[in-house]
């Protein structure tokens, strides 16, 4: 909140200095500097305030893909420290497991599912696929947590009944 206050104070001060000192170069320079410095605290506070608002209203994002014998859902919800993003995997028998993608994520905007080379990539924004892009590969029994750059075996996940399922369990990666 203090950052938002600073940003909101620098903006009008910068505008005032610019308009009152149009014929004085140093004053205009200081005013432009104040305006530029006000952008970051306002942006940072906007992200934090948006996360707090989402936390209060119980917002979540869900993108589901069905790949027999699994249904994989990318879930993002507000957590203690910004957003928790994880895969929720459901087998045909209804048992569930999860794989953490990022426990300190920023809010996904414009999320998409991109199938490519037998893998299902979960992308955000413009949809670039990099080595940190999470994906599911049912054919090869793999699920990849891009942020942590860890590979998991779908069949070795700790599946639980829906009554006992907790999305914060983190499975152990496997080594090939």
Buried (B, 14 or more C-beta within 10 A) or exposed (E): EEBBEBBBEBBEBBBEBBEEBEEEEEBBEBBBEBBEBBEEBBEEBEEBEBBEEBBEEEBEBEBEBEBEEBBBBBBBBBBEEBBBBBBBBBBEEEBBBBBBBBBEBBBBEEBEBBEEEEBBBBBBEEEEBEEBBBBBBBEEEBBBBBBBEBBBBBEEBEBBEEEEBEBEBBBEBEEE
